């Protein structure tokens, strides 16, 4: 099973994007979820994660700009990204438990 991720794109610095990732209900409600990203030439890094109970955790550079949330009715995890910076440019990967989505490209131009 592969997760369905959506919402990537290109924006100018200061703009916003919202990423979404859906999973089968039977999996979604029982496990943590989140997003990693990988920029060209860099290692994959955790962006944000959220427990099955809805407690979020953020990597330092995105604190105060990104918000992760869970929609239990739609079995979807969202990543709202505001005040985007060129340094946020990367391929973003969602995970829910041990399942992963295909990467979605986020490009932020200065």
N, C-alpha and C positions, 0 to 999 in steps of 0.2 A: 504494500500500500504506500503510495506516495502522496504527500500533502499537496493541496492546491494553494499556491501563493499568488498574490496579485498586488498591484498598486505601485510598482516601480515606475521610474521615468526620469525626465530631465527637468531641472528647475534652476533658477538663479539663486545665488547666495541670499539667505534670508527667507527663502520660500519654504513651503511645507509639502509633505507627501504623507500618505497613509498607506501602510502595508497591511495586508490581511492574509490569513492562513487558516484554512478550514480542515477539519479532521473528522473522521467518523465519531459519532456521539459516544460510542462505547469506549473509545480511547480518550477522548478529549477531557471528560470529567474526572478521570482518575489519575492524572499525571501533570507534571510541570510542563511549561511551554516557553518558547522564547525565540530570540533571533540572534544569529551570528552574522558577521560580515567579513569579507575578505577584499582588501584593496590590492591593486596590482603590485607585485613584488613584496607583499607583506603576508604575515601569517593570519589565519582566520582568528577573529577575536569575538568574544561574547559582547553583545550590545545590551541586551536586556533579557530578563527572564521573569516569569511569574509562576508562583506556586499554584497547585490545583485549587487552593482556597482563595487565590487572588492577591497574594502579597507580592509586590514587585521588587525587583532588584536591578540596578543600572550600573553600567560601566561608567567610570569617571567622566570621560569626555562628553557623554550625552546627557548627563544629569541636568535636570532643569529644562532641557529642550525636547527630549523624547518621552513619550508616555506609552507604556504597554498596558493592555487591558484584555479581559476575556469576556466574550459574549456567549454565555452558557446556552441560550436559546438557539443560537446558530452554530454552536460548537466551533467558534472562530476566535482566533487571537489576533489582535490589532496592534500595530506599532504606529502611533502618531508622531511624526517627526516635524518639529518646528524649528525655525531659525537655522535652517540647514547651512552648512559650511562646505567649501570645496573638499575639506578633509573627510567629509562623510561619504564621498564618492567611493563606491564599492559594490560588490555583488552581495546581496543580503539573502541569507538562508534562514528559513523558519524551521523549528523543531517542536514536536509535541511528543513527549516521551522519547521513544527510540526512533520515531519516524521523522523523516526529513523531507522538505520541499525542494523543488528545483530552485536555483538561485534567481533572484530578480534584480536587475541592474538599477542602481540609483546613481545619477550623475548630477553633481552640483557645480555650476559654473560661476566664476567670480565676476 
